[in-house]
């Protein structure tokens, strides 16, 4: 990450403080980070990186209105700052300012309309449960902005058809949509997206995991609608996907957890399921207490590219 500074670049003391604040954010200590950032901003009131990091810290505290103000300050100093724009978009959506968040995502894409990366980022930002609303003509709840998110991923794929991230994330959204609404067509589209990603990269562990989740969720829907014979086949296929995910990444706790969930559907496999639960929680303690049917969505991190400094 390139730090902000004046035309000659930030002084060493400022850079050390900003790096320290960023490390504190990584350690989930936003209060301590804010204290350091406020000290920096007293001396350097136009430090874009300081405002960006403060926005990140405030977002971690779920103080979204003030986070948005910090991102706005960063963008007023440097309008060509995609990470600050992304932070702003996510904060708007988390604050349930969904229409503003939708417009923000469009602004992010407009920063570089030839970047499939920005389109993928916008898609992942806008597909947020905070903006779930009923779709016209349907009583069940899905995101009002699902089609926007899919359109962003389609735009990314039109620029780079080999974007495994876009294929994967589009597959996740279609899987959520299809398994929520009982739409077999959307489920098949979801599986096709994961297959496209895996054709490009057969070791894409997250895509194997998410394909398994779509199959599991669809199997549960079929069982709930008295289609038990096909449901069992879905779960068996899902288990194979989780095994392939773990073959590609033996420490992928989400795949372990999801495999445990699927094994637990079979009483004779409950002992094996508990072993996978235990391994998953040892790797990722945040999974503790979530035993039950959950849909873990994995969205790979986007590369961080911060433009040069405009602060003075």
ABEGO torsion letter per residue (X at the ends): XBBBBBAAEBBAAAAAAAAAAAAAAAAGBAAAAAAAAAAAAAABAABAAAAAAAAAAAAAAGBAAAAAAAAAAAAAABABBAAAAAAAAAAAAAAGBAAAAAAAAAAAAAABAABAAAAAAAAAAABBAAABBBBBGBABBBBAAAAAAAAAAAAAAAABAABAAAAAAAAAAAAAAAAAAGBAAAAAAAAAAAAAAAAABAABAAAAAAAAAAAAAAAAAAAAAGBAAAAAAAAAAAAAAAAAAAAABAABAAAAAAAAAAAAABAAAAAAAAAAAAAAAAABAAABGABEBBBBBBBBBBBBBBBBBABX
